[in-house]
Each structure stands twice: as C-alpha cells, then as structure tokens.
Amino acid sequence: MATFLVVHPYLDIYGGGERVCHNVIKTLVAHGQKVELLTFDFEANKYRDIVGEEFPKEVVVHSLGKRIEIEPPFTIYKRHRAFVKLLKKYKNQLEYDYLFSTQSSSPFEPVFLNKAKKNIAYVHFPEIHYDYARSGLKRRLYLWLFKRWVEQGIDKLDLVFCNSNYTKEKIMHYWTSHGVKEPIVVYPPVNLETFWSDKPLAKRRKRVTYVARFIPVKRHEIMKRLAADLPAYEFVSVGGLIDAEKAWFSKFTENLPPNYSVKTNLPGPEMLKVLHDSRIYVHLMEGEHFGIAPVEGLASGCVTIVHNSGGMKEFIPDEFRWETYDDLQQKIVRFMEDENASANWECNRQLLWSKISVLNPETFQNKIWSQIQELSKE
C-alpha cells in the first residue's frame, strides 16, 4: 500500500475537473491505497451536493483554508504567490509516496511539494502557453514570467494524463521542448446512466439549453443574443457561479430577453429535468478541452450542437457542429421546425449514444489504475 497525496485546490463548484478528482480518489481507495487530499475550504455536505456522491470516508483531508480571492492587477501572480506560500507550509507536514494533481494546468505542485517518488498529473489544458501563443505583445509581456514558472515543473511529471486527443496535441505542441512525457488520453468519466432519456423531440419544450460555468470564456452572451433573435423559443443557461464572478454576472444579467433565464448552482436533479424537457443542447465555448456537459446533453436526448473545435469533435459529427453565429442560429431553427431534421436526429441518436458509452467511471478508473501500476514498476 502506498500513500497518494491528491492536490485539487478548488472543490467548491461543479465541473469536469471535480469529476476527475472524485474518480481518481475512488480509484485509489478501491485498490487499497492510502489517500490524502489537499484542497481549500472543504465541506463534505457541499461536496456531496456538487458531485452527487459521498466523499470517501477513508480519505484524510488537509485544508489550505479559505479559497484565495485576488483583486486585479497582476491577479495570476498574486494568486501564485499565495498558493506557493501555502504549498511550502504543507511540504514539511505531509508524507506521501505519490503526488497526483487533478486540477492544475500549471504544474507547480511537483516544484514545491517535491517529496514524492513519482509525480502524476491530469492536465486539462496547457492554458498559459496556449494563451501566450495567441496573445498580443502586451499580454505576452504580462504572461512571460508566469509561463517560465510553469515550465519549471513540466519535466518533473512522471506520468501525464489528459482529457482528449485535442488536449494531447496542444500539450505536445507547447510542452515537448520542456521535457513533457507523452500524455495518455483518458476521457473524463460521466455518470451516463442518470442522464439517458429517449423522450421524443416532439414531446419536449421548444427550449435550447446550455450548461457551463458562469465565466466570460464560456460565452453565455451568445445565448442572450440568440434569445433576442429567436423570441419564439425558450433559452436557458445553467451553470456554477462563484463569488469572484458575481460582478461580471451582475452586468451580464442586465436586460435579459423575456424568453431567456439563467439558473445558477442548480442541483443535479433539477438540471436533469431541464435537459430532459429541452429539444436542443448547445455548447458555446470555442476550443473546449473536452466537454462533459455536451455528453450529458446528448445522453439526455437533446439535439447536441457544439462548436467546431476542441475535444468534442472526437464524438460529435460535422452536421451537429457550428462555426459562425448565423450557422448556429440556422441549425437551431432547423432542428426546432424541420420534421426531417428531427427524424434524422432520432435515427442518429442511438449511434451517438454508443460512441459516448465508453465515457463511464469504470473505464476511466481502469485506465488510470493500469497506468499507475506500470509507473510503480519503474
């Protein structure tokens, strides 16, 4: 039996990273390993409401205190300084054999928690390098030092998992020169059995639903525009909201069209009801690293339309992808009004369901554990 320190700073909001962390912990516990968690402000009851399952009682939780809320300017540097200070504080208090980071796309943990025999990370996306490459001079100057700090930890990762072939390609592109090990694609787990619904489109409301955190990069403003342009249909945005985004959210929700509603921090059963009674699920983020919410929308029987980028291209065919706003709007109208398009969706649904059926917790846990076993032999 080995001791694994799982590091996931923020477990207070629902998302794909939290799902990954939960299933990593379950995997390790199921295979008789000792597991400890390092995180901010952990509450077991809130965790259960977010994840939908009880937190394993065998796991020891080390709290870093309350979530670090940072005001601009130089936000990422201030947050990094505060986080590193806490990591250094815990370095001498913890004993572990393996370090497993399940949230950070910037591998600082192996640098400052450098006592592990092996370092493991589930990298959701190489965000800093991707942002740096796409930015202008001013933004690059701001990110340059932070990018260099990220690079210090890349070659210290002994085992790297990622969430899609799209993410793997980006990691190899940006991190190969810094010594990254070739990532192993392990798609995030989805509890599909709770979402399946074959309710016909004709018996559903003329509703378009989008599920994503309420942060600017998720582009909820497109839903607002669609609602204004298509008043005959109902539009709903569902997502998690944290205090740090409330100022943006307050401005975003000004002057909402009457056919558009936003639902924050909605409990799982209520979100399920929204999806099961919606005809269309749209995903609006460009370059989504994987996209658990579209998979849930698809399993719920909604016509699932995603942006023609990112990891969802590995599961959603061309005809259900959009490029421009006009393209998205036309697809929504077609699947709402065209009986032939709806019939085509009903025929395709079973095939698409078979493709996503591999995205289950059992497959995820088996792949994670088999790779950890290989690593332990080295």
Secondary structure by P-SEA (a helix, b strand, c coil): cbbbbbbbcccccccaaaaaaaaaaaaaaaabbbbbbbbccccaaaaaaaacccccccbbbbbccccccccccaaaaaaaaaaaaaaaaacccccccbbbbccccccccccccccccbbbbbcccccaaaaaaaccaaaaaaaaaaaaaaaaccccccbbbbccaaaaaaaaaccccccccbbbbbccccccccccccccccccccbbbbbccccccccaaaaaaaaaacccbbbbbbbcccccaaaaaaaaaccccccbbbbccccaaaaaaaaaaccbbbbccccccccaaaaaaaaaccbbbbccccccccccccccccccaaaaaaaaaaaaccaaaaaaaaaaaaaaaaaaccccaaaaaaaaaaaaaaaaac
